[in-house]
Amino acid sequence: MGWSLRLTRIAGIDLKLHVTFFLILAFGAVVWGAPFGLNGALFGILLMALIFACVLLHEMGHALMAQRLGIPVREILLLPIGGVAVLTRSPRTARDELLIAAAGPAVNVAIVALLLPALAALWADGALPPAGLMPGVGEPGLATALLWLVQANVFLVLFNLIPAFPLDGGRILRACVWMATDQVRATRVATGIGQAFALAIGLFALFSFDLLLLVVALFIFLGAGAERGQSEVQSALKGLKVGDAYNRHALTLSRDERVSTVADYILTSYQSDFAVLEDGRPIGIITRNEVLQVLARGEGNANVAAVMRPVELRFDVARPLDEVRQVMAERAVRVAAVFDGGAYRGLVSLEDLAEAYPLVALRRGNVPPESSPA
């Protein structure tokens, strides 16, 4: 995702921080800095960082469970409104969906269980009077930090268990419906309920002038819609082969052609990806993005062989289309080569698969043109 910084890699998973995350640190500095000065501001920054460490552990719970079930995890991204673990593919069974969704809140329950004895001890010693259990800024110190961490983790559990997709509760709901029906129907039920919750939250946010809550409602609404679209695509592509969707009339290049020539092809055709062939076999691929980058450097006379990328994925024409889409998503590869036995036939891109969806859906009478995903 753009505007994100890669911090480190944990258990083979990239940990990224969206640049807007620093707004939450600034929030902590302002809230505690105003009444308590510099020490309060530093305390506020540290407390926000600790709370988001709990968010990270929540997402690691999802990610590690997914890895244990054989699903690779591309990254974990931390945002001001929370975090997201990006899986390379969706769970294949309702059981896997349930285990992955429940793993995140389970981590927060464990954190609360670990912190409560220390909080109870402070309360017994008088360091935390009963009034201090109410939400508030509180004087910087261990008692305030523990109280906020417990409250934050309880909130993470309760909020995420709301049965509104794409929250964990919505995914748990989908898993339960899936066990009784099928994945597509379960997704429709869970995302429909999720969008209904989002509309209710959004209306409340508008009347209460709560901008953050409005952002959360928008996130839920759009996330539910995107998941339903992905599910419909996956269902529509079942039964098709990659040989049904690849570009079999594409222009090809030789290794000695110039990048400026490829730019002319892009301008005069709908094609944006080109295979570079030698003796009838692809030795590389050059895409519109590479062409633009080379032209921006003023190197339009360069040979395509100097700037092409290797062919990372090859599929036989008989490979199921939904499986091809899944593999390309897992490997983060946009364009792949298609072969019929040992003979090269053409290229297939993620855009080709997206374009195949509305055509297939219309043939099967599933959706009208205007409801097809972008």
For each residue, the residues with C-beta under 8 A, 3 or more apart:
1: 4 16 18 77
2:
3: 18 19 20
4: 1 16 17 18 19 77
5: 16 17 18 19
6: 14 15 16
7: 15 16 17
8: 15
9: 12 13 14 15
10: 13 15 60
11: 60 63 64 67
12: 9 67 73
13: 9 10 60 63 67 73 74 75 76 85
14: 6 9 74 75 76
15: 6 7 8 9 10 56 75 76 78
16: 1 4 5 6 7 75 76 77 78
17: 4 5 7 21 77 78
18: 1 3 4 5 21 77 78 79 80
19: 3 4 5 22
20: 3 23 79 80
21: 17 18 24 25 52 78 79 80
22: 19 25 26
23: 20 26 27 80
24: 21 27 28 48 52 80
25: 21 22 28 29 45 48 49
26: 22 23 29 30
27: 23 24 30 31 44 48
28: 24 25 31 32 41 44 45 46 47 48
29: 25 26 32 33 41 42 44 45
30: 26 27 33 34 41 44
31: 27 28 34 44 137
32: 28 29 35 36 40 41 43 44 47 137 140
33: 29 30 36 37 38 40 41 44
34: 30 31 40
35: 32 40 137
36: 32 33 39 40 41 43 139 140
37: 33 40 41
38: 33 41 42
39: 36 42 43 140
40: 32 33 34 35 36 37 43 44 140
41: 28 29 30 32 33 36 37 38 44 45
42: 29 38 39 45 46
43: 32 36 39 40 46 47 140 141 144 145
44: 27 28 29 30 31 32 33 40 41 47 48 140
45: 25 28 29 41 42 48 49
46: 28 42 43 49 50 145
47: 28 32 43 44 50 51 144 145 148 149
48: 24 25 27 28 44 45 51 52
49: 25 45 46 52 53
50: 46 47 53 54 145 149
51: 47 48 54 55 148 149 152
52: 21 24 48 49 55 56 78 83
53: 49 50 56 57
54: 50 51 57 58 108 111 149 152 153 156
55: 51 52 58 59 78 82 83 156
56: 15 52 53 59 60 76 78 83
57: 53 54 60 61 107 108 111
58: 54 55 61 62 83 104 105 107 108 156 160
59: 55 56 62 63 76 78 83 84 85 104
60: 10 11 13 56 57 63 64 76 85 107
61: 57 58 64 65 103 104 106 107
62: 58 59 65 66 85 100 101 103 104
63: 11 13 59 60 66 67 73 76 85 87
64: 11 60 61 67 68 103
65: 61 62 68 69 99 100 103
66: 62 63 69 71 72 73 85 87 91 100
67: 11 12 13 63 64 70 71 72 73
68: 64 65
69: 65 66 91 96 99 100
70: 67
71: 66 67 87 88 89 91 96 100
72: 66 67 87 88 89 330
73: 12 13 63 66 67 76 85 86 87 88
74: 13 14 86 87 88 332
75: 13 14 15 16 85 86
76: 13 14 15 16 56 59 60 63 73 83 84 85 86
77: 1 4 16 17 18 83 84 86
78: 15 16 17 18 21 52 55 56 59 82 83
79: 18 20 21 82 83 84
80: 18 20 21 23 24
81: 212 215 216 219
82: 55 78 79
83: 52 55 56 58 59 76 77 78 79
84: 59 76 77 79
85: 13 59 60 62 63 66 73 75 76
86: 73 74 75 76 77
87: 63 66 71 72 73 74 90 100
88: 71 72 73 74 329 330 331 332
89: 71 72 326 329 330
90: 87 97 230 234
91: 66 69 71 94 96 97 100
92: 96
93: 96 97
94: 91 97 98 175 176 178 179 183 186
95: 98 99 175
96: 69 71 91 92 93 99 100
97: 90 91 93 94 100 101 171 174 175 178
98: 94 95 101 102 171 172 175 176
99: 65 69 95 96 102 103
100: 62 65 66 69 71 87 91 96 97 103 171
101: 62 97 98 104 168 169 171 172 175
102: 98 99 105 106 168 172
103: 61 62 64 65 99 100 106 107
104: 58 59 61 62 101 107 108 160 168
105: 58 102 108 109 156 157 160 161 168
106: 61 102 103 109 110
107: 57 58 60 61 103 104 110 111
108: 54 57 58 104 105 111 112 153 154 156 157 160
109: 105 106 112 113 153 157
110: 106 107 113 114
111: 54 57 107 108 114 115 149 153
112: 108 109 115 116 150 153 154 157
113: 109 110 116
114: 110 111 117
115: 111 112 118 119 146 149 150 153
116: 112 113 119 120 150
117: 114 120 121
118: 115 121 122 146
119: 115 116 122 123 128 143 146 147 150
120: 116 117 123 124
121: 117 118 124 125
122: 118 119 125 127 128 142 143 146
123: 119 120 126 127 128 129 130 133
124: 120 121
125: 121 122
126: 123 129
127: 122 123 142 143
128: 119 122 123 132 133 143 147
129: 123 126 132
130: 123 133
131: 134
132: 128 129 136 138 143 144 147
133: 123 128 130 147
134: 131
135: 151
136: 132
137: 31 32 35 144
138: 132 141 143 144 147 148
139: 36 144
140: 32 36 39 40 43 44 144
141: 43 138 144 145
142: 122 127 145 146
143: 119 122 127 128 132 138 146 147
144: 43 47 132 137 138 139 140 141 147 148
145: 43 46 47 50 141 142 148 149
146: 115 118 119 122 142 143 149 150
147: 119 128 132 133 138 143 144 150 151
148: 47 51 138 144 145 151 152
149: 47 50 51 54 111 115 145 146 152 153
150: 112 115 116 119 146 147 153 154
151: 135 147 148 154 155
152: 51 54 148 149 155 156
153: 54 108 109 111 112 115 149 150 156 157
154: 108 112 150 151 157 158
155: 151 152 158 159
156: 54 55 58 105 108 152 153 159 160
157: 105 108 109 112 153 154 160 161
158: 154 155 161 162
159: 155 156 162 167
160: 58 104 105 108 156 157 167 168 169
161: 105 157 158 167 168 169 172
162: 158 159 167 169 170 197
163: 167 169 170 172 173 190 193 194 197
164: 167 169 170 193 194 196 197 198 220 224
165: 170 171 173 174 187 190 191 193 194 220 223 224 227
166: 170 171 194 220 223 224 227
167: 159 160 161 162 163 164 170 171 194 220
168: 101 102 104 105 160 161 171 172
169: 101 160 161 162 163 164 172 173
170: 162 163 164 165 166 167 173 174 190 191 193 194 224
171: 97 98 100 101 165 166 167 168 174 175 190
172: 98 101 102 161 163 168 169 175 176
173: 163 165 169 170 176 177 189 190 193
174: 97 165 170 171 177 178 186 187 189 190
175: 94 95 97 98 101 171 172 178 179 186
176: 94 98 172 173 179 180
177: 173 174 180 181 185 186 189 190
178: 94 97 174 175 181 182 183 186
179: 94 175 176
180: 176 177
181: 177 178 185 186
182: 178 185 186
183: 94 178 186 187 231 235
184: 187 188 231 232 235
185: 177 181 182 188 189
186: 94 174 175 177 178 181 182 183 189 190
187: 165 174 183 184 190 191 227 228 231
188: 184 185 191 192 228 231
189: 173 174 177 185 186 192 193
190: 163 165 170 171 173 174 177 186 187 193 194 224
191: 165 170 187 188 194 195 224 225 227 228 231
192: 188 189 195 196 224 228
193: 163 164 165 170 173 189 190 196 197
194: 163 164 165 166 167 170 190 191 197 198 220 221 223 224
195: 191 192 198 199 220 221 224 225
196: 164 192 193 199 200
197: 162 163 164 193 194 200 201 220
198: 164 194 195 201 202 217 218 220 221 224
199: 195 196 202 203 217 221
200: 196 197 203 204
201: 197 198 204 205 213 216 217 220
202: 198 199 205 206 214 217 218 221
203: 199 200 206 207
204: 200 201 207 208 210 213
205: 201 202 208 209 210 211 213 214 216 217
206: 202 203 209 214
207: 203 204
208: 204 205 213
209: 205 206
210: 204 205 213 214
211: 205 214 215
212: 81 215 216
213: 201 204 205 208 210 216 217
214: 202 205 206 210 211 217 218
215: 81 211 212 218 219
216: 81 201 205 212 213 219 220
217: 198 199 201 202 205 213 214 220 221
218: 198 202 214 215 221 222
219: 81 215 216 222 223
220: 164 165 166 167 194 195 197 198 201 216 217 223 224
221: 194 195 198 199 202 217 218 224 225
222: 218 219 225 226
223: 165 166 194 219 220 226 227
224: 164 165 166 170 190 191 192 194 195 198 220 221 227 228
225: 191 195 221 222 228 229
226: 222 223 229 230
227: 165 166 187 191 223 224 230 231
228: 187 188 191 192 224 225 231 232
229: 225 226 232 233 373
230: 90 226 227 233 234 373
231: 183 184 187 188 191 227 228 234 235
232: 184 228 229 235 236 357 361 366 367 373
233: 229 230 236 237 325 353 354 357 373
234: 90 230 231 237 238 322 325
235: 183 184 231 232 238
236: 232 233 357 360 361 364 366
237: 233 234 240 321 322 325 353 356 357 360
238: 234 235 320 321 322
239: 320
240: 237 244 245 320 321 322 356 360
241: 244 317 318 319 320 321
242: 245 246 315 316 317 318 319 320 321 324 338 348
243: 246 317 318 338 340 345
244: 240 241 321 356
245: 240 242 321 348 352 353 356
246: 242 243 317 338 345 346 347 348 352
247: 250 271 346 347 348 349 352
248: 345 346
249: 346
250: 247 271 273 274 275 346 347
251: 265 269 271 274
252: 274 275 276 277
253: 257 261 262 274 275 276 277 286 304
254: 257 276 277 278
255: 276 278 283 284 303 304 305
256: 303 305
257: 253 254 261 262 303 304
258: 261 262 300 301 302 303 304
259: 262 263 286 291 294 295 299 300 301 302 303 304 307
260: 263 264 295 300 301
261: 253 257 258 264 265
262: 253 257 258 259 265 266 274 286 291 304
263: 259 260 266 267 291 295 300
264: 260 261 267 268
265: 251 261 262 268 269 271 274
266: 262 263 269 271 272 288 291
267: 263 264
268: 264 265
269: 251 265 266
270:
271: 247 250 251 265 266 274
272: 266 287 288 349 351
273: 250 285 286 287 288 335 347 349
274: 250 251 252 253 262 265 271 285 286 287 304 347
275: 250 252 253 282 284 285 311 337 344 346 347
276: 252 253 254 255 282 283 284 285 286 304 305 308
277: 252 253 254 280 281 282 283 344
278: 254 255 281 283
279:
280: 277 343 344
281: 277 278 344
282: 275 276 277 285 311 337 344
283: 255 276 277 278 305 308 311
284: 255 275 276 304 305 308 309 310 311
285: 273 274 275 276 282 308 309 310 311 335 337 347
286: 253 259 262 273 274 276 290 291 304 307 308 309
287: 272 273 274 290 291 309 334 335
288: 266 272 273 291 292
289: 292 293
290: 286 287 293 294 307 308 309
291: 259 262 263 266 286 287 288 294 295
292: 288 289 295 296
293: 289 290 296 297
294: 259 290 291 297 299 300 302 307
295: 259 260 263 291 292 298 299 300
296: 292 293
297: 293 294
298: 295
299: 259 294 295 302
300: 258 259 260 263 294 295
301: 258 259 260
302: 258 259 294 299 306 307
303: 255 256 257 258 259 306 307
304: 253 255 257 258 259 262 274 276 284 286 307 308
305: 255 256 276 283 284 308
306: 302 303
307: 259 286 290 294 302 303 304
308: 276 283 284 285 286 290 304 305
309: 284 285 286 287 290 312
310: 284 285
311: 275 282 283 284 285 314 336 337
312: 309 331 333 336
313: 327 328 331 333 336 337
314: 311 336 337 338 339
315: 242 319 324 327 336 337 338 339 348
316: 242 319 338 339 340 341
317: 241 242 243 246 338 339 340 345
318: 241 242 243
319: 241 242 315 316 323 324
320: 238 239 240 241 242 323 324
321: 237 238 240 241 242 244 245 324 325 353 356
322: 234 237 238 240 325 326
323: 319 320 326 327
324: 242 315 319 320 321 327 328 336 348 353
325: 233 234 237 321 322 328 329 350 353
326: 89 322 323 329 330
327: 313 315 323 324 330 331
328: 313 324 325 331 333 334 336 350 353
329: 88 89 325 326 332 350
330: 72 88 89 326 327
331: 88 312 313 327 328
332: 74 88 329
333: 312 313 328 336
334: 287 328 349 350
335: 273 285 287 347 348 349 350
336: 311 312 313 314 315 324 328 333 347 348 349
337: 275 282 285 311 313 314 315 344 346 347
338: 242 243 246 314 315 316 317 344 345 346 347 348
339: 314 315 316 317 342 343 344 345
340: 243 316 317 343 345
341: 316
342: 339
343: 280 339 340
344: 275 277 280 281 282 337 338 339
345: 243 246 248 317 338 339 340
346: 246 247 248 249 250 275 337 338
347: 246 247 250 273 274 275 285 335 336 337 338
348: 242 245 246 247 315 324 335 336 338 352 353
349: 247 272 273 334 335 336 352 353
350: 325 328 329 334 335 353 354
351: 272 354 355
352: 245 246 247 348 349 355 356
353: 233 237 245 321 324 325 328 348 349 350 356 357
354: 233 350 351 357 373 374
355: 351 352 358 359
356: 237 240 244 245 321 352 353 359 360
357: 232 233 236 237 353 354 360 361 372 373
358: 355 361 362 367 369 372
359: 355 356 362 363
360: 236 237 240 356 357 363 364
361: 232 236 357 358 364 366 367 372
362: 358 359 365 366 367 368 369
363: 359 360
364: 236 360 361
365: 362
366: 232 236 361 362
367: 232 358 361 362 371 372
368: 362 371 372
369: 358 362 372
370:
371: 367 368
372: 357 358 361 367 368 369
373: 229 230 232 233 354 357
374: 354
